[in-house]
Amino acid sequence: MAEPAKVHGPKPTEESITKPRGPFEVNRRSVSRLKVKGFGGGTIYYPTNTTDGLFSAVSISPGFTGTQETMAWYGPRLASQGFVVFTIDTITTTDQPDSRARQLQASLKYLVNKSKVKDIIDPARLGVMGHSMGGGGSLKAALDNPKLKAAIPLTPWHTTKDFRGVRTPTLIIGAQNDTVAPVSQHAEPFYKSLPDKPGKAYLELAGASHLAPNTDNTTIAKFSIAWLKRFLDDDTRYDRFLCPPPRNNKSISDYRSTCPYKEHHHHHH
């Protein structure tokens, strides 16, 4: 097995992190819900070039009533930057956040142990993302599994407001005009409850609604890529996109963080 690589792809630039595709060619594989347990199947997007060593992986849950199609744009966008990305379907579209948390975990277990791409994944570098109830699910997954190295809840919704037990670096993306999961009742209290260490950030999309994460969005992509690179890959070349907070960016109405982020040293066996 290849030695886990810390860095994938060339030195990042403002252009490389915002353009629609990164340096890696991407393949996809459909996973039938009939072949898996604990979640509803999905689509795996993965880089075809594996000479760089193993890749980190992230599973992404849709929101209430949503299917994997609502999150499909993240697949090629993130995988082309050097990640294995699993956009999942839930068992039913009305599953609650804690169920989505368990399904995210089940999908990661499948990726690492059973999937056709398991040999290109570093099982020590796994993360979760999710929209709405899937975002609440990604917070709960991080709470339940401190080994997760990154979480990105997107306009998250959850009845639980206290996530002080989370030990995973978490980027919460809220939407200024969200009427389904208003940031004052969801994203902001979640952010405030998270511990300062090992790192957290809150980004609010200016003028955006609850469904903003369902369509291609450069701001979401840029900061998600930077967060996954920084915390899944420990690639400190991406620090500069996260710290100091962005200034004069018209697409961002609020940005808070615990910059600067400390170096983490991980030992691989």
ZAROLO-445711 format. One record per residue (C-alpha): x, y, z. Coordinates in pm, whole numbers, plus 50000, padded with zeros to 5 digits. Layout:
<nodes>
<x->X, y->Y, z->Z>;
...
</nodes>
This chain:
<nodes>
<x->50000, y->50000, z->50000>;
<x->50122, y->50350, z->49922>;
<x->50249, y->50568, z->50203>;
<x->49979, y->50822, z->50299>;
<x->50058, y->51147, z->50123>;
<x->50010, y->51468, z->50313>;
<x->49981, y->51684, z->50007>;
<x->49797, y->51630, z->49681>;
<x->49829, y->51852, z->49381>;
<x->50039, y->52160, z->49310>;
<x->50076, y->52461, z->49534>;
<x->49733, y->52621, z->49570>;
<x->49643, y->52964, z->49436>;
<x->49329, y->53176, z->49452>;
<x->49254, y->53051, z->49101>;
<x->49319, y->52682, z->49172>;
<x->49085, y->52681, z->49469>;
<x->48798, y->52867, z->49300>;
<x->48793, y->52721, z->48949>;
<x->48532, y->52453, z->48869>;
<x->48783, y->52169, z->48844>;
<x->49107, y->52089, z->49023>;
<x->49416, y->51910, z->48891>;
<x->49285, y->51551, z->48918>;
<x->49082, y->51360, z->48660>;
<x->48775, y->51208, z->48826>;
<x->48590, y->50880, z->48784>;
<x->48259, y->50786, z->48946>;
<x->48100, y->50467, z->49070>;
<x->47737, y->50407, z->49156>;
<x->47669, y->50212, z->49474>;
<x->47327, y->50046, z->49480>;
<x->47127, y->50078, z->49802>;
<x->47064, y->49703, z->49770>;
<x->47434, y->49629, z->49816>;
<x->47492, y->49825, z->50137>;
<x->47374, y->49826, z->50498>;
<x->47296, y->50124, z->50716>;
<x->47250, y->50389, z->50444>;
<x->47089, y->50427, z->50102>;
<x->47376, y->50382, z->49859>;
<x->47515, y->50671, z->49657>;
<x->47789, y->50775, z->49416>;
<x->48164, y->50766, z->49479>;
<x->48376, y->51025, z->49297>;
<x->48749, y->50961, z->49305>;
<x->49076, y->51077, z->49148>;
<x->49212, y->50847, z->48878>;
<x->49578, y->50934, z->48941>;
<x->49701, y->50750, z->49249>;
<x->50076, y->50814, z->49219>;
<x->50046, y->51076, z->49495>;
<x->49965, y->50815, z->49758>;
<x->49643, y->50757, z->49946>;
<x->49356, y->51005, z->49949>;
<x->49144, y->51138, z->50232>;
<x->48772, y->51067, z->50199>;
<x->48453, y->51255, z->50281>;
<x->48090, y->51141, z->50288>;
<x->47813, y->51393, z->50217>;
<x->47450, y->51366, z->50328>;
<x->47158, y->51547, z->50164>;
<x->46894, y->51726, z->50368>;
<x->46532, y->51654, z->50458>;
<x->46343, y->51523, z->50149>;
<x->46667, y->51551, z->49948>;
<x->46847, y->51284, z->49746>;
<x->47212, y->51250, z->49650>;
<x->47135, y->51453, z->49336>;
<x->47099, y->51766, z->49553>;
<x->47464, y->51723, z->49658>;
<x->47601, y->51585, z->49331>;
<x->47796, y->51900, z->49240>;
<x->48036, y->51846, z->49532>;
<x->48146, y->51511, z->49382>;
<x->48359, y->51623, z->49087>;
<x->48435, y->51962, z->49241>;
<x->48599, y->51816, z->49553>;
<x->48733, y->51491, z->49405>;
<x->48921, y->51683, z->49134>;
<x->49119, y->51849, z->49416>;
<x->49239, y->51511, z->49543>;
<x->48972, y->51355, z->49765>;
<x->48747, y->51051, z->49751>;
<x->48391, y->51188, z->49780>;
<x->48081, y->50982, z->49859>;
<x->47747, y->51157, z->49799>;
<x->47498, y->50933, z->49972>;
<x->47127, y->50869, z->49967>;
<x->46960, y->50819, z->50301>;
<x->46742, y->50519, z->50380>;
<x->46435, y->50740, z->50356>;
<x->46429, y->51104, z->50253>;
<x->46262, y->51200, z->50584>;
<x->46530, y->51054, z->50814>;
<x->46613, y->51280, z->51110>;
<x->46963, y->51424, z->51176>;
<x->47077, y->51157, z->51423>;
<x->46983, y->50887, z->51174>;
<x->47177, y->51075, z->50905>;
<x->47476, y->51082, z->51140>;
<x->47468, y->50703, z->51168>;
<x->47427, y->50673, z->50791>;
<x->47729, y->50897, z->50728>;
<x->47932, y->50670, z->50958>;
<x->47801, y->50358, z->50782>;
<x->47893, y->50505, z->50444>;
<x->48250, y->50581, z->50558>;
<x->48280, y->50225, z->50691>;
<x->48166, y->50096, z->50352>;
<x->48412, y->50323, z->50167>;
<x->48710, y->50206, z->50371>;
<x->48624, y->49836, z->50402>;
<x->48412, y->49727, z->50105>;
<x->48414, y->49982, z->49825>;
<x->48596, y->49932, z->49495>;
<x->48818, y->50230, z->49583>;
<x->48914, y->50121, z->49935>;
<x->49277, y->50069, z->49832>;
<x->49327, y->50438, z->49747>;
<x->49179, y->50572, z->50075>;
<x->49370, y->50658, z->50391>;
<x->49134, y->50523, z->50661>;
<x->49284, y->50763, z->50917>;
<x->49171, y->51067, z->50716>;
<x->48793, y->51074, z->50699>;
<x->48542, y->51360, z->50710>;
<x->48172, y->51437, z->50682>;
<x->47959, y->51704, z->50521>;
<x->47586, y->51748, z->50494>;
<x->47305, y->51986, z->50409>;
<x->47027, y->52091, z->50649>;
<x->46931, y->51780, z->50851>;
<x->47236, y->51621, z->50689>;
<x->47437, y->51913, z->50826>;
<x->47295, y->51846, z->51170>;
<x->47384, y->51483, z->51103>;
<x->47745, y->51574, z->51021>;
<x->47773, y->51758, z->51356>;
<x->47628, y->51456, z->51538>;
<x->47862, y->51222, z->51349>;
<x->48159, y->51433, z->51464>;
<x->48024, y->51425, z->51819>;
<x->47993, y->51046, z->51806>;
<x->48323, y->50982, z->51629>;
<x->48614, y->51198, z->51751>;
<x->48840, y->51025, z->51496>;
<x->48679, y->51223, z->51214>;
<x->48929, y->51482, z->51097>;
<x->48693, y->51738, z->50939>;
<x->48324, y->51827, z->50940>;
<x->48143, y->52080, z->50720>;
<x->47776, y->52130, z->50812>;
<x->47599, y->52330, z->50536>;
<x->47300, y->52541, z->50647>;
<x->47266, y->52283, z->50926>;
<x->46947, y->52201, z->51117>;
<x->46930, y->52012, z->51448>;
<x->46713, y->52026, z->51759>;
<x->47029, y->51974, z->51969>;
<x->47216, y->52302, z->52011>;
<x->47507, y->52189, z->52229>;
<x->47804, y->52036, z->52048>;
<x->48074, y->52115, z->52301>;
<x->48184, y->51751, z->52294>;
<x->48300, y->51770, z->51932>;
<x->48675, y->51712, z->51882>;
<x->48673, y->51749, z->51504>;
<x->48776, y->52068, z->51321>;
<x->48440, y->52202, z->51201>;
<x->48350, y->52463, z->50939>;
<x->47986, y->52567, z->50965>;
<x->47839, y->52740, z->50660>;
<x->47520, y->52933, z->50727>;
<x->47297, y->53139, z->50496>;
<x->47202, y->53495, z->50592>;
<x->46841, y->53469, z->50470>;
<x->46775, y->53111, z->50579>;
<x->46412, y->53085, z->50695>;
<x->46413, y->52702, z->50734>;
<x->46715, y->52679, z->50966>;
<x->46767, y->53044, z->51069>;
<x->47131, y->53097, z->51163>;
<x->47028, y->53258, z->51494>;
<x->46862, y->52930, z->51597>;
<x->47092, y->52677, z->51431>;
<x->47429, y->52758, z->51268>;
<x->47533, y->53028, z->51517>;
<x->47446, y->52841, z->51838>;
<x->47614, y->52530, z->51695>;
<x->47928, y->52732, z->51623>;
<x->47932, y->52897, z->51965>;
<x->47893, y->52561, z->52140>;
<x->48190, y->52403, z->51961>;
<x->48521, y->52410, z->52151>;
<x->48794, y->52643, z->52022>;
<x->49032, y->52352, z->51980>;
<x->49127, y->52190, z->51750>;
<x->48973, y->52462, z->51530>;
<x->48643, y->52594, z->51403>;
<x->48506, y->52853, z->51163>;
<x->48168, y->53004, z->51081>;
<x->48101, y->53140, z->50733>;
<x->47771, y->53308, z->50648>;
<x->47666, y->53341, z->50283>;
<x->47539, y->53693, z->50215>;
<x->47178, y->53712, z->50095>;
<x->47157, y->53335, z->50060>;
<x->46868, y->53101, z->50140>;
<x->46852, y->52757, z->50301>;
<x->46895, y->52582, z->49966>;
<x->47215, y->52766, z->49867>;
<x->47429, y->52452, z->49924>;
<x->47230, y->52256, z->49664>;
<x->47372, y->52441, z->49363>;
<x->47726, y->52503, z->49250>;
<x->47864, y->52778, z->49475>;
<x->48220, y->52908, z->49448>;
<x->48234, y->53040, z->49806>;
<x->48118, y->52709, z->49952>;
<x->48358, y->52519, z->49725>;
<x->48659, y->52738, z->49801>;
<x->48625, y->52723, z->50178>;
<x->48525, y->52355, z->50182>;
<x->48830, y->52263, z->49975>;
<x->49055, y->52471, z->50200>;
<x->48904, y->52314, z->50515>;
<x->48931, y->51956, z->50386>;
<x->49286, y->52013, z->50261>;
<x->49392, y->52170, z->50588>;
<x->49235, y->51920, z->50825>;
<x->49193, y->51594, z->50631>;
<x->49531, y->51619, z->50458>;
<x->49707, y->51836, z->50721>;
<x->49812, y->52050, z->50423>;
<x->49913, y->52380, z->50579>;
<x->49954, y->52539, z->50234>;
<x->49580, y->52607, z->50259>;
<x->49597, y->52802, z->50586>;
<x->49613, y->53130, z->50399>;
<x->49264, y->53083, z->50253>;
<x->49120, y->53040, z->50604>;
<x->49334, y->53279, z->50810>;
<x->49314, y->53571, z->50844>;
<x->48938, y->53583, z->50775>;
<x->48841, y->53704, z->50427>;
<x->48798, y->54081, z->50391>;
<x->48572, y->54269, z->50148>;
<x->48420, y->53951, z->50011>;
<x->48069, y->54053, z->49903>;
<x->47947, y->53694, z->49913>;
<x->48022, y->53661, z->50286>;
<x->47808, y->53842, z->50547>;
<x->47989, y->53702, z->50853>;
<x->48307, y->53507, z->50919>;
<x->48440, y->53394, z->51256>;
<x->48717, y->53154, z->51335>;
<x->48974, y->53037, z->51586>;
<x->49269, y->53128, z->51360>;
<x->49552, y->53056, z->51358>;
<x->49520, y->52678, z->51343>;
<x->49792, y->52479, z->51515>;
<x->50000, y->52220, z->51338>;
<x->49882, y->51867, z->51412>;
<x->50124, y->51580, z->51397>;
<x->49977, y->51240, z->51321>;
<x->50164, y->50915, z->51345>;
<x->50090, y->50650, z->51088>;
<x->50157, y->50286, z->51159>;
</nodes>
